[in-house]
Amino acid sequence: MVFKPMDERDYRKLIKIVGWSLVKSGFDYNLLDEKGDYVCSIKITHGKKTKGGEIIAHCIQKTEKKFKERGFKWPPKKK
């Protein structure tokens, strides 16, 4: 499956559905699960002409892999 960069706001909405969160840590962000445990690091690009940042495609792929390891479906659906 080919992954595309995703808007940061949309990404935060999707991970919030399962109770996960993004926390700033130095250069990149840490993805934390519902218990507050570290899952992986996420890189967000910021351009001069864009309002917000975008999650790079490789990090979207990592997120999908971590979701599947924990038994969630990517992208999550509202219940």
Buried (B, 14 or more C-beta within 10 A) or exposed (E): EEBEBBBBEEBBEBBEEBEBBBEEEEEBBBBBBEEEEEBBBBBBEEEEEEEEBBBBEEBBBBBBEBBEEEEBEBBBEEE
